Structure formats: structure tokens, C-alpha cells
Amino acid sequence: MKIGSYEIHAIETGRFALDGGAMFGVVPWVFWSKTNPPDERNRITLAARCLLIIGDGKVMLVDTGNGAKWNDKLKDIYRLDNSQFTLETSLAQFGVSPKDVTDVILTHLHFDHCGGSTKITDGKLDLAFPDAMYYVQKDHWDLAVNPTERDRGSFMKDDYALLKESGQLKFVDGERELFPGISVVVCNGHTAAQQLPVISDGKQTVLFCCDLVPTASHVPFPYIMGYDLRPLVTLEEKKRLLPKAAKEQWLLFLEHDSVHEMITLKQAEKGLAVDQKFRVE
């Protein structure tokens, strides 16, 4: 897909699974299980989908998936599956090697969004993209290096501590344009200072929804993850962004939907609903 001077591509990094109840918060099982059937351990299948942006001399990634630094216990808990996709093989399909990547925009530092930023080489922790600059909100970094008891399990320091030590980390302060035609919107409901990239040429706009709308099933306003630190803030953020997205027919890029890559929204009798579903082509 072409937006302005950029080509954008969906990058599949693998599948994993999280508890369905946690993914849908107060929404009863009888509703969410219709579209997201759980396994015998109540986990639903999720993607760890990234966005590749190429243009203006840049090769950019938005998020890096779960990565491969997992022990057998955690692989079992999160049902990590790289049998079909890995970050490296998906990039290679577009002729991109890790050394080609110039910039990595990290929405936030939970393991399923930044785990692929580092790797183990000969028993040593290395940057997965050795020539890239990494971008994260400063307020979010401050939380990640000192998480609360409630969200400590979402952060794994081996995923991101090396970024700062290497000198290849740039802090972003609030909502701003990072590159021509690429800006970030900041949301604070899921976690402090999650940044959602917006790619626009004035005619077409893509919003990388991250964990504001992780799957198409999360479009209704009350469908908010139990993982969110401030669910009522998430509610207000969805009410702020999604009606605008529906009115202007933005393409919403879904990071965790295991089937649908992008959707548009429409006004329905009971609020907003999915209008069309797209693949990034």
C-alpha cells in the first residue's frame, strides 16, 4: 500500500495467546467467545503484527513483536508459535534485512511489542537492528524502568535496556511529527504514554491502533482489556479517536487481530462497528 511517499506493509512475527477474560475485561465470556474462541486454558489466539514503512531514504518498523528470547516455561504460558512467521523471515519477503532498518518506533515496551528489538547471539544480548534508532515516549520509559506491581509482568528489561546503553534510543515528548507524514498520538489508558503512529498524506490516513483497539472485536467502546491500567481513560480515548476515524474513513491497522490486518469503521445503531476489512497490499 502506498501513502504519500511511503510504502507500507504488514509484517507478521508469529502468533501467541493470552487469557480471553483479560483481553476483554468486564465483557462476559458469552459475548467475546463468539468471535474469539478460547482454547482449553481460556486463551485466545493473537497476532504480534508490525508495520514496515519504506520511503524517503528510510526503512522503518513500528513495534517488533515478541522476539525469540523465551524459555520453555514462558513459551508454554503464552503459547508462542513461530512455525509460520518470524520477524526476520517476514522482512526478508520484502527484501529487507535487519541491517537495512533505519528506525524503530516502539509504541510501548510491553514484551509483545518490543521483544524483537533485541536478540541473543552466541549467548550475548545484541540489538536486533544494529543500525537503527529506536523511539519511545520518555514518560513511558520512566514507567518501564520502574513498573508497578500490577504491570511488572508485562516488562522484560532484556527487551529494551540495551537500547539506551547503546546510545541508539531517542525519547519522544508528547504528540509530534517524527518524520514527514508520520506523527504519533499519545494514549494513557492502557499504559503511560503509549504512542500510536499516524501515517497520512492528507488523502488517506492509517492509524496504528496498538492496544487501544488490539483486535476488530475491541471496536465497541466498552470492550477494553483487563490489562489496561486506566480503563476509564481508555474509554475516553476511544471516544475521542474512533468517531473521527469513522467520519474520515481512516484505515485502522490492527496489531493483535489474528485474521484481519486493517479495518474501517461505520456508525451503527448501537455505536461504531466494523465497516470493511482489508489486507495491506
Helices and strands as residue ranges (DSSP letters): E 2-3, E 6-19, H 20-24, H 29-32, E 43-55, E 58-62, H 72-77, H 87-92, G 98-100, E 103-105, H 111-114, G 115-117, E 118-121, E 124-127, E 133-137, H 138-144, G 152-154, G 157-159, H 161-165, E 169-172, E 176-179, E 182-187, E 194-200, E 205-208, G 216-218, H 231-247, E 251-253, E 262-268, E 271-278
